[in-house]
């Protein structure tokens, strides 16, 4: 096994929690990566396995998997958290101005 990992919307994931098996010396061919990206871009989560037969041939198996509920909720949380942190520089000062103005006139 050269690489066994998760794939999201056609993109191979190299995060440590996604990779199950990895040969550090092996790199996936660029053409294979382009083909996978094109063929699997509409699939939210898939598992990709790159296997060698002992010769120079490399086989790629990809199959769709349903995400676990906890992983799905965690990804939503990550998206919301990054959105909030990205917008905080705008909303926090705006709220401070609102509180200051309200306290002066009440």
N, C-alpha and C positions, 0 to 999 in steps of 0.2 A: 504494500500500500504506500503510494507516494504522498497522497493528500486526501484526507477525508474532512470535509468542513461543510458549513452551512452556506447557502447561496440565497441572497435576497434580491429579487427583481433582476436576476441575471448577473449580479455582481458577486464574485467570490469574496467571502468574509475571512479575514485573517486575524480577527480578534481572538484572544486566548480562550474565551468562553465558547466560541464557535468551532474552533479547530479541535477535532478529536484525534487525528493522527497526521503527522507531518514529517516528511523527510526534508530537513533543512537545506540539503544540497540541491534539491530538485526545484526547477522553476517551470511553471506552466507555459506552454507555447502561446505566443500572442494571438495567433490565428484561432486557436481553440477558445481562448478567452473572448474574442470578438464574436465567434459563433455562439457560444453559450449566452453571452449578453443579448444577442439578437433573438435567439430562440426561446429564452426563458425570461425576457424582460417583463412580462405580464404576470408572472407567478410570484406571489409574495415571499414564500419560503420554500426552499428545496434543499436537498442534501446532494452534494457532489462528491464522488469518489474517483480518484485518479489511481489506476492500478497498472502495474507493469507485469508482463508475462515472463520476465527474466531476460528477454532480449531487449532491443531498443524500442519495441512497440509499447505505446501507452494507451490504455483504454480509459474512457471516461464514462461513468454511469451517473446519471442524474435522475432523481425522482422527487416528486412533490411531497411535502409533508405538511400536516396541519400544525400550526404553532400551539404550544401549550398555553393554557389560559394565563398562567402566571407570567410567561414571557411576553405574551401579547399585551397584558396590562402594564408590564414594566416598560415596554417600548413606548406605549402611550404616555406614561409618566415622564419618560426621558424627553419626549417631544414637547410636552407641556412645560416641563421645567426649563428647557433651553429657550422656549418661546418667552416665558415669563422673565427669565434672566436677560434676554436680549432687549425686552421692552422696559425693564426696570429703570434704566437710565432716564426714561421719559416720564413714566407714571409716578415714580416716587417724588420727584421735585414738583410735579403737577399737584399731587395730593398735598404736599407740604404748603404750597401756595394757597390751595383751597382752604385748608385748616386755618392758616394765618389770616386770610381775608374774613372768613366766617367768624373767628374769635374777636375780630375788631368791631364787627357790626352787630354782634349779638349781645 
